[in-house]
Amino acid sequence: MTNQAYGLVLAGGGAKGSYQLGVWKSLRELGIEIEAVTGTSIGALNGSMIALDAFDEAYDLWYNLKPSTAIKGNEMVLEKLVNNDIDMKSFNPILKYMRNVLEEGGLNIDPLREVLKVKIDENKLRASKIDFGIVTVSLTDRKPVEVFIDKIPQGRLHDYLIASSNLPVFKSEEIDGKKYLDGCFHDNLPIKLMASKGYKKIIAVDLGAFGVKRSVKKDDLDITYITPSEPLGNSLEFKKETARRNIDMGYYDTLKIFKNLHGKKYYLNNLPEEDYIMNRLLSFPESLVINLGKLFGIEGISYRRMLFENILPKVGGLLGSSDSDDYSTIILNLYEFVAEKLKIDRYTIYNYDDFVELVTLKLSEYSPKNIELKIIPKILKQSNLYKWSLKDELLTLVLMKIVLAESDSVKEVIGH
């Protein structure tokens, strides 16, 4: 991996920020050097720990995350609110808590401030070789504040970090009599701030959260974007289970980019050439294609036209494939879709052949739900309602028929 240093840009997104820890873990293992970090909101908090190279401290914080890590309140009440799990037993305590929140003018994030005081040593951060910048908004002055650490007054770092993270649902924050608001309302992915300091080679980690994103002139910038491969949860979902999943996702999504892995949700290498997949599709026996056609209510045309002009496009449509996806991608996406349904572990790197073999093995142990597709009238099979209402079983049956047909072909060849 190249030793050329990058500027790292971290978006805001509250509890979604656990994803950025996974990205950082991957970058460390890949040996990618970071020379500057800019961040907004939780991106600023994570960025400060990256600039300090405090990985173990950050990992402990995110891995054992709970609501009271950031928000003041009874742990049971906070967990009920985060999980949207309000019952008769918890109703009165939650109502009392919400009244206090309203009286105080918002959620109290003093616990987060205490965490920052313990985890973020201002003097060490100022002495770090990694440049560090944040974004917040001055409500008093009605203007954004985009600053690197050398422009933050001595002794005010923690105040600025909290100001960068100050969502409207939190109690209003003041610095020297001025009120501040979360930086996401000006620039939630501060590439522009990074570029303003002359950094050209940039890794930008977007969390898919609410916030303004300022446009930048990219002609002279080399930007690598890292984005979540699936939703990260709610911005206030301070739960360790969600955080741990997001850490894994950030780690593997980053490996996918820098190691050129393939897959929509899984992480695969050593994919076969397009010609291999085409030959595989062309070798499908006529009986298999006709059976697949029956699942979609298609008949009356040559089996190869049926496969390439009807069946594969319909399968691709159900999988959400784009028009630019080739047949190899559609087949890979089909295996991935079924693998997820069969609960095959997502967070590992698979060799393509091993992945196919594992899915095939799991399919041999799988029994579809009690659906007899052949008795469904043809007119319904051709409707979108039929396809989407039975999407999971339909796609699984498609792959099962393909796998079984190929297995039978192998048995014939070896004389079983």
LOGU-652947 format. One record per residue (C-alpha): residue number from 1; x, y, z. Coordinates in Angstrom, 1 decimal. Example, Ala and Ser with C-alpha at 12.3 -4.5 7.8 and 13.67 -1.06 7.14 Angstrom:
REM residues 2
1:12.3:-4.5:7.8 $
2:13.7:-1.1:7.1 $
This chain:
REM residues 416
1:0.0:0.0:0.0 $
2:1.2:3.5:-0.8 $
3:2.9:5.5:2.0 $
4:1.6:8.8:0.5 $
5:-0.2:10.7:3.3 $
6:-3.9:11.7:3.1 $
7:-6.1:14.3:4.6 $
8:-9.1:12.6:6.3 $
9:-12.5:14.3:6.3 $
10:-15.1:13.0:8.7 $
11:-18.8:13.8:8.4 $
12:-21.2:14.4:11.3 $
13:-24.0:11.9:12.2 $
14:-24.2:11.3:15.9 $
15:-24.1:7.7:16.9 $
16:-23.4:6.8:13.2 $
17:-19.9:7.9:14.0 $
18:-19.0:4.4:15.2 $
19:-18.6:3.6:11.4 $
20:-15.6:6.0:11.3 $
21:-13.8:4.0:13.9 $
22:-14.0:1.0:11.6 $
23:-12.6:3.1:8.8 $
24:-9.7:4.3:11.0 $
25:-9.0:0.7:12.1 $
26:-8.7:-0.4:8.4 $
27:-6.6:2.6:7.4 $
28:-4.1:1.8:10.3 $
29:-3.8:-1.8:9.2 $
30:-3.3:-0.8:5.6 $
31:-0.5:1.5:6.6 $
32:-2.2:4.6:5.2 $
33:-0.7:7.7:6.8 $
34:-3.0:10.6:7.8 $
35:-1.5:14.1:7.8 $
36:-4.6:16.1:8.6 $
37:-8.2:15.6:9.9 $
38:-11.2:17.8:9.5 $
39:-14.5:16.9:11.0 $
40:-18.0:18.1:11.8 $
41:-19.9:17.2:14.9 $
42:-19.1:13.5:15.7 $
43:-16.6:13.7:12.9 $
44:-14.8:16.4:14.9 $
45:-14.8:14.3:18.1 $
46:-13.5:11.2:16.3 $
47:-11.0:13.4:14.4 $
48:-9.5:14.8:17.6 $
49:-8.8:11.2:18.8 $
50:-7.3:10.3:15.4 $
51:-5.0:13.3:15.6 $
52:-4.0:12.1:19.1 $
53:-3.5:8.5:17.7 $
54:-5.7:7.4:20.6 $
55:-7.1:4.4:18.9 $
56:-7.4:2.1:21.9 $
57:-9.3:4.8:23.9 $
58:-11.6:5.5:21.0 $
59:-12.2:1.8:20.4 $
60:-13.1:1.2:24.1 $
61:-15.5:4.2:24.0 $
62:-17.4:3.1:20.9 $
63:-17.3:-0.6:21.5 $
64:-18.9:-0.2:24.9 $
65:-21.2:2.6:23.9 $
66:-24.4:3.3:25.9 $
67:-26.9:6.2:25.9 $
68:-25.5:7.7:29.1 $
69:-22.1:7.9:27.5 $
70:-23.3:11.1:25.8 $
71:-26.6:12.1:27.4 $
72:-27.5:12.8:31.0 $
73:-30.3:10.7:32.4 $
74:-31.5:7.4:33.9 $
75:-30.0:4.6:31.9 $
76:-33.2:2.6:31.7 $
77:-35.2:5.7:30.5 $
78:-32.5:6.5:27.9 $
79:-32.4:3.0:26.6 $
80:-36.2:2.9:26.3 $
81:-36.2:6.1:24.3 $
82:-33.3:4.9:22.0 $
83:-35.1:1.6:21.4 $
84:-38.5:3.3:21.0 $
85:-39.6:0.7:23.6 $
86:-42.1:2.6:25.7 $
87:-44.4:0.5:27.9 $
88:-46.8:1.1:30.8 $
89:-44.0:0.5:33.4 $
90:-41.7:3.1:31.8 $
91:-44.2:5.6:30.7 $
92:-44.2:7.8:33.8 $
93:-40.4:7.9:34.2 $
94:-40.1:8.8:30.5 $
95:-42.7:11.5:30.8 $
96:-41.0:13.0:33.8 $
97:-37.6:12.9:32.0 $
98:-39.0:14.6:28.9 $
99:-40.6:17.3:31.1 $
100:-37.1:18.0:32.6 $
101:-35.6:18.1:29.1 $
102:-38.1:20.7:28.0 $
103:-37.6:22.7:31.2 $
104:-33.8:22.7:30.7 $
105:-34.1:23.6:27.0 $
106:-32.9:20.4:25.5 $
107:-31.0:17.1:26.2 $
108:-28.1:17.5:28.6 $
109:-24.8:16.3:27.1 $
110:-22.6:16.9:30.2 $
111:-21.5:13.3:30.1 $
112:-20.1:13.8:26.6 $
113:-18.2:16.9:27.8 $
114:-16.7:14.8:30.7 $
115:-15.7:12.1:28.2 $
116:-13.9:14.7:26.1 $
117:-12.1:16.1:29.1 $
118:-10.8:12.6:30.0 $
119:-10.0:11.4:26.5 $
120:-8.8:14.6:24.7 $
121:-5.7:16.2:26.0 $
122:-5.7:19.7:24.5 $
123:-1.9:20.3:24.8 $
124:-1.1:16.9:23.3 $
125:-3.5:17.6:20.4 $
126:-1.9:21.0:19.8 $
127:1.5:19.3:19.7 $
128:0.3:16.5:17.3 $
129:1.9:16.2:13.9 $
130:-1.5:15.6:12.4 $
131:-3.3:18.9:11.6 $
132:-6.8:19.2:12.9 $
133:-9.8:21.3:12.0 $
134:-13.5:21.6:12.8 $
135:-16.7:23.2:11.7 $
136:-19.4:24.8:13.8 $
137:-21.9:27.6:13.4 $
138:-22.1:30.8:15.5 $
139:-25.8:31.5:16.1 $
140:-24.9:34.9:17.7 $
141:-22.9:36.1:14.7 $
142:-25.0:34.1:12.2 $
143:-22.0:32.8:10.4 $
144:-20.0:29.5:10.1 $
145:-16.9:28.9:12.1 $
146:-14.3:26.8:10.1 $
147:-11.1:26.6:12.0 $
148:-7.9:24.6:12.4 $
149:-6.6:24.1:15.9 $
150:-4.1:26.9:15.7 $
151:-7.0:29.3:15.5 $
152:-8.9:27.9:18.5 $
153:-8.1:29.9:21.6 $
154:-6.0:28.1:24.2 $
155:-8.1:26.3:26.8 $
156:-11.2:26.3:24.5 $
157:-10.8:23.1:22.5 $
158:-13.4:21.1:24.4 $
159:-15.9:24.0:24.1 $
160:-15.4:24.1:20.3 $
161:-15.7:20.3:20.0 $
162:-19.1:20.5:21.9 $
163:-20.1:23.5:19.8 $
164:-19.5:21.5:16.6 $
165:-21.8:18.8:17.9 $
166:-24.6:20.9:19.3 $
167:-27.8:19.7:17.7 $
168:-31.0:21.7:18.3 $
169:-32.3:18.9:20.6 $
170:-29.3:19.5:22.9 $
171:-29.1:22.3:25.4 $
172:-27.7:25.5:23.9 $
173:-23.9:25.9:24.1 $
174:-22.1:29.2:24.6 $
175:-18.5:30.3:24.3 $
176:-17.7:33.7:25.6 $
177:-21.4:34.6:25.5 $
178:-21.9:33.4:22.0 $
179:-24.3:30.6:21.1 $
180:-23.2:27.8:18.8 $
181:-24.9:25.2:16.7 $
182:-23.9:21.9:15.1 $
183:-21.6:22.4:12.1 $
184:-23.8:20.1:10.0 $
185:-25.9:23.2:9.3 $
186:-23.0:24.7:7.4 $
187:-20.8:21.8:6.1 $
188:-21.3:18.3:7.3 $
189:-18.5:16.9:5.2 $
190:-15.7:19.6:5.4 $
191:-13.7:18.8:2.3 $
192:-13.6:22.5:1.5 $
193:-11.9:23.2:4.9 $
194:-9.4:20.5:4.2 $
195:-8.7:21.8:0.7 $
196:-8.4:25.4:2.0 $
197:-5.2:24.4:3.9 $
198:-3.7:23.0:0.7 $
199:-4.3:19.3:1.2 $
200:-5.0:17.6:-2.1 $
201:-5.1:13.9:-1.5 $
202:-8.3:13.3:0.6 $
203:-10.3:10.4:2.1 $
204:-13.8:11.6:2.8 $
205:-16.0:9.5:5.1 $
206:-19.7:10.3:4.7 $
207:-22.2:8.8:7.1 $
208:-25.4:9.5:5.1 $
209:-26.7:11.7:7.9 $
210:-28.6:15.0:7.7 $
211:-26.5:18.0:6.9 $
212:-25.4:20.5:4.3 $
213:-22.5:19.5:2.1 $
214:-20.6:22.3:0.5 $
215:-19.5:21.9:-3.1 $
216:-15.8:21.9:-3.9 $
217:-13.8:22.3:-7.0 $
218:-12.5:18.8:-7.5 $
219:-10.3:19.4:-10.5 $
220:-7.1:19.6:-8.5 $
221:-8.3:17.2:-5.7 $
222:-7.8:13.5:-5.4 $
223:-10.8:12.4:-3.3 $
224:-11.6:8.8:-2.2 $
225:-15.1:8.6:-0.8 $
226:-16.0:5.9:1.8 $
227:-19.8:5.5:2.4 $
228:-21.7:2.9:4.4 $
229:-22.9:-0.1:2.4 $
230:-26.1:-0.2:4.4 $
231:-27.9:2.2:6.8 $
232:-26.1:2.9:10.1 $
233:-29.1:3.4:12.3 $
234:-30.5:6.5:14.0 $
235:-28.2:9.4:14.8 $
236:-29.2:9.1:18.5 $
237:-29.0:5.3:18.6 $
238:-26.3:5.2:21.2 $
239:-26.3:1.3:21.5 $
240:-23.2:-0.9:21.7 $
241:-24.8:-3.5:19.4 $
242:-25.3:-1.0:16.7 $
243:-21.9:0.6:17.2 $
244:-20.1:-2.8:17.0 $
245:-21.9:-3.6:13.7 $
246:-21.1:-0.2:12.3 $
247:-17.4:-0.6:13.3 $
248:-17.3:-3.9:11.3 $
249:-19.0:-2.3:8.4 $
250:-16.6:0.7:8.3 $
251:-13.6:-1.6:8.5 $
252:-14.7:-3.9:5.6 $
253:-16.1:-1.1:3.5 $
254:-12.7:0.6:3.6 $
255:-10.9:-2.6:2.8 $
256:-13.2:-3.0:-0.2 $
257:-12.1:0.3:-1.6 $
258:-8.4:0.0:-1.0 $
259:-8.1:-3.7:-1.8 $
260:-10.4:-3.5:-4.7 $
261:-12.8:-6.1:-3.3 $
262:-16.2:-6.9:-5.0 $
263:-19.7:-7.3:-3.9 $
264:-22.7:-5.2:-2.9 $
265:-22.9:-6.2:0.7 $
266:-20.3:-9.0:0.9 $
267:-16.5:-8.7:0.4 $
268:-15.1:-10.9:-2.3 $
269:-11.8:-11.3:-4.2 $
270:-10.7:-13.5:-7.1 $
271:-13.8:-13.0:-9.2 $
272:-14.0:-15.0:-12.4 $
273:-13.7:-13.4:-15.8 $
274:-16.9:-12.3:-17.6 $
275:-16.3:-15.0:-20.2 $
276:-16.5:-17.7:-17.5 $
277:-19.9:-16.4:-16.3 $
278:-21.2:-16.2:-19.9 $
279:-20.1:-19.7:-20.6 $
280:-21.8:-20.8:-17.4 $
281:-25.0:-19.1:-18.5 $
282:-24.8:-20.5:-22.0 $
283:-24.4:-24.0:-20.6 $
284:-27.7:-23.8:-18.7 $
285:-29.9:-26.7:-20.1 $
286:-33.1:-25.8:-21.8 $
287:-35.2:-27.5:-19.1 $
288:-33.6:-25.3:-16.4 $
289:-34.4:-22.1:-18.3 $
290:-38.0:-23.2:-19.1 $
291:-38.5:-23.9:-15.3 $
292:-37.1:-20.5:-14.4 $
293:-39.3:-18.9:-17.0 $
294:-42.4:-20.6:-15.4 $
295:-41.5:-18.8:-12.1 $
296:-42.0:-15.5:-13.9 $
297:-44.9:-16.5:-16.1 $
298:-42.7:-16.5:-19.3 $
299:-43.1:-19.0:-22.1 $
300:-43.5:-19.3:-25.8 $
301:-40.0:-18.0:-26.8 $
302:-36.6:-19.7:-27.4 $
303:-35.0:-20.6:-24.1 $
304:-31.8:-18.5:-24.7 $
305:-33.8:-15.4:-25.5 $
306:-35.9:-16.2:-22.5 $
307:-32.8:-16.3:-20.3 $
308:-31.0:-13.2:-21.6 $
309:-33.9:-11.0:-22.6 $
310:-36.4:-11.8:-19.8 $
311:-35.2:-13.8:-16.9 $
312:-31.9:-12.2:-16.1 $
313:-33.3:-8.6:-16.5 $
314:-36.2:-9.5:-14.2 $
315:-33.8:-11.0:-11.6 $
316:-31.6:-7.9:-11.9 $
317:-34.6:-5.7:-11.4 $
318:-35.6:-7.5:-8.2 $
319:-32.0:-7.2:-6.9 $
320:-31.9:-3.5:-7.7 $
321:-29.2:-3.8:-10.3 $
322:-28.4:-0.9:-12.5 $
323:-28.6:-0.9:-16.3 $
324:-24.8:-0.8:-16.5 $
325:-24.4:-4.1:-14.5 $
326:-23.2:-7.0:-16.5 $
327:-24.4:-10.6:-16.2 $
328:-21.5:-11.4:-13.8 $
329:-22.7:-8.7:-11.4 $
330:-26.3:-9.9:-11.5 $
331:-25.2:-13.4:-10.7 $
332:-22.9:-12.2:-7.9 $
333:-25.7:-10.0:-6.5 $
334:-28.1:-13.0:-6.6 $
335:-25.6:-15.1:-4.5 $
336:-25.2:-12.2:-2.1 $
337:-28.9:-11.7:-1.7 $
338:-29.5:-15.4:-0.9 $
339:-26.4:-15.5:1.4 $
340:-27.9:-12.7:3.5 $
341:-31.2:-14.5:3.6 $
342:-29.4:-17.6:4.8 $
343:-27.6:-15.5:7.5 $
344:-24.1:-16.2:6.1 $
345:-21.6:-14.1:8.0 $
346:-21.1:-10.8:6.1 $
347:-18.0:-9.4:7.8 $
348:-15.2:-11.5:6.4 $
349:-13.3:-11.5:3.0 $
350:-14.3:-14.4:0.8 $
351:-12.7:-16.0:-2.2 $
352:-15.4:-16.0:-4.8 $
353:-15.3:-19.8:-5.3 $
354:-15.4:-20.4:-1.6 $
355:-18.4:-18.0:-1.2 $
356:-20.3:-19.8:-4.0 $
357:-19.5:-23.1:-2.4 $
358:-20.7:-21.9:1.0 $
359:-24.0:-20.5:-0.4 $
360:-24.5:-23.7:-2.3 $
361:-24.0:-25.8:0.9 $
362:-26.4:-23.6:2.9 $
363:-29.0:-23.8:0.1 $
364:-28.9:-27.6:0.3 $
365:-30.0:-27.3:4.0 $
366:-32.7:-24.7:3.2 $
367:-36.4:-25.4:2.7 $
368:-38.4:-22.6:1.1 $
369:-41.5:-21.4:2.8 $
370:-44.7:-23.2:2.0 $
371:-45.2:-21.5:-1.4 $
372:-46.3:-23.5:-4.5 $
373:-45.4:-21.0:-7.2 $
374:-46.6:-23.2:-10.0 $
375:-50.2:-22.9:-9.0 $
376:-50.2:-19.1:-9.1 $
377:-52.0:-17.9:-12.3 $
378:-49.7:-16.8:-15.1 $
379:-51.3:-13.3:-15.2 $
380:-50.3:-12.8:-11.5 $
381:-46.7:-14.1:-12.1 $
382:-46.3:-11.4:-14.7 $
383:-47.3:-8.6:-12.3 $
384:-45.0:-6.5:-10.2 $
385:-47.1:-7.2:-7.1 $
386:-46.4:-10.9:-7.4 $
387:-42.7:-10.3:-7.9 $
388:-42.1:-7.9:-5.0 $
389:-44.5:-9.7:-2.5 $
390:-42.6:-13.0:-3.0 $
391:-39.2:-11.4:-3.8 $
392:-37.2:-13.4:-1.2 $
393:-38.6:-16.8:-2.0 $
394:-38.6:-16.1:-5.7 $
395:-34.9:-15.2:-5.9 $
396:-34.0:-18.0:-3.6 $
397:-35.8:-20.5:-5.7 $
398:-34.1:-19.2:-8.9 $
399:-30.7:-19.8:-7.3 $
400:-31.8:-23.2:-5.9 $
401:-32.9:-24.3:-9.4 $
402:-29.6:-23.1:-10.9 $
403:-27.5:-24.9:-8.3 $
404:-29.5:-28.1:-8.5 $
405:-29.3:-28.2:-12.3 $
406:-25.5:-27.6:-12.2 $
407:-25.1:-30.3:-9.5 $
408:-27.0:-32.8:-11.7 $
409:-24.8:-31.9:-14.7 $
410:-21.7:-32.5:-12.6 $
411:-23.0:-35.9:-11.5 $
412:-23.6:-36.9:-15.1 $
413:-20.1:-35.9:-16.1 $
414:-18.5:-38.0:-13.3 $
415:-20.8:-40.9:-13.9 $
416:-22.9:-40.8:-10.7 $
